[in-house]
Amino acid sequence: MSAPSAPKNTPRVTEREARQVAEAAREQDWHKPSFAKELFLGRFRLDLIHPHPLPPADDVRRGEAFLSRLREFCETRIDGALIEREARIPDEVISGLKELGALGMKIDPKYGGLGLTQVYYNKALALVGSVSPAIGALLSAHQSIGVPQPLKIFGSQEQKDTFLPRLARTDISAFLLTEPDVGSDPARLATSAVPDGPDYVLDGVKLWTTNGVVADLLVVMARVPESEGHKGGITAFVVEADSPGITVENRNAFMGLRGLENGVTRFHRVRVPAANRIGPEGAGLKIALTTLNTGRLSLPAMCVGAGKWCLKIAREWSAVREQWGRPVARHEAVGAKISFIAATTFALEAVVDLASQMADENRNDIRIEAALAKLYGSEMGCLMADELVQIRGGRGFETADSLAARGERAVPAEQLLRDLRINRIFEGSTEIMHLLIAREAVDAHLKVAGDIIDPDKPLSAKAKAGANAAGFYARWLPRLVTGPGQLPRTYGEFNPPGHPDLSAHLRYVERASRRLARSTFYAMSRWQGRMETKQGFLGRIVDIGAELFAMSAACVRAELLRSADDHGREAYRLADVFCHQSRVRVEALFTRLWSNTDDLDRRLVDGVLSGAYTWLEEGVIDPSGEGPWIADATPGPSTRENVHRTVR
């Protein structure tokens, strides 16, 4: 008899109900300007990012001092190859990171932390992630999405005083949202938190709990039932990991990040004091999404580090490896890959540093910029690693240990590719990021015209929305016809003598931004309420916006370096090549907005799911094991050994 395919207590919700829950959790208003939001609306607000914002001198001094100490620790105390072989970060390494203050990089010094800026926190993650991506993931999960960040934004003063000193020096934290049958659809969250006197009683199972195997403190999302005196809804709690009733039932193993302390955690009648609730009942999803707004910047930061290493190995290897009488780098097919890695690394670092500095200054709303950085960084990071493996040929596919065993340099290229692959899934898959960013990108349209396409709205509301939309579009649409991108001398400061002309690329971005907005408006007019189902189209819209943001950031960074006399000429060359490469991708994406196989694909999928093509699957043997597709996560006492361990 097969086990149930899904948790028995998972709420059953319709697609519309799921969307309503997600919509209620997102931040509704825009109180600060957003470069990316304006970009999607066809307004190229270069003034929001240029001149490039810079950190205060004291932040730089403290950040550089910590990076120096961290570099020494990484070089002398961390053996990345050992972590890969043993699939575990040694306790003494974690203890050393605690002594260094690495757990408190983003925590205010008044609580015992280092108080680094987002810029230097990201640089630290890129550095430590280059020697061991598993350690980078541990530190990121602890501070970017773990207990410190939601407490910083939403916690009470008592909670900060109680928990932040521990988190800065000794205690590792984890973020528990995902469940065996619940990923990016939180409306179906099954873990419950039932009020009982001064406490809540938690029951449920959480999956893929990064750091959960070694965590001391957990931030747990659970559903509070509505009752007298309780609003109910998905709510966030700080939970002591050694509380009675908590069992880490499995330490999960993955294709990459083999040192990751990621597990399955069961809660059975776990009592949590009401004082440990973060924010009011029902605010859990908003807390999670807000935490992720800047937390997502940690993943692309580590992708920047990966790109830098890819470039170093590609340069050194392709200069000594000869084919047909010359180094492989001199062959165009390989040279194009090196050019892509170099230009993309420059642009990705520009994106991450710009978004991070804007986060530090807190003058702009960067929810779209951070999401774009995560999306673009995770996709481009994987591409760069894949190109490095190709440049290395058979040696790229061979493990570092095998290379060393036969007397060659132990280059873990294949490991990097495996380690980076999860970034396209972590903290919002590429597909979910497309939808999330697309929703924010069309927010202005939905605010003025959303009621027109909402089937639940009465005719009176539709009429009012129609009048509002007419006024908005009468002002907005004419501005999409012409703009500064059509004037040959616009952005002239980006065309200094003796340098490539970056002003032409910025003019292209301005024109493409208006074209993007026109395409979005046309699609909304054409599909109206069905727009949300056009995920292929929305994904391409977002990908175009990501490229335009990256081009803008690359040009602004190049000009910053030129004005500071810091490799300015080389930076201009990198930005110029990147923008040329990006423009090719943008034009292809614009073409695919309207010339694609989306409808054909949809019909074929219908046939596949109906079983019309099962004959195509014949002739192979399925090596999969027995068992349900989704493990049963029905609440109840654990029957398995607790594999949780504390690092002290």
Summary of the structure (lengths in Angstrom):
residues: 648
radius of gyration: 25.4
end to end distance: 44.0
largest distance: 81.5
contacts: 2198
relative contact order: 0.12
helix: 60%
strand: 10%
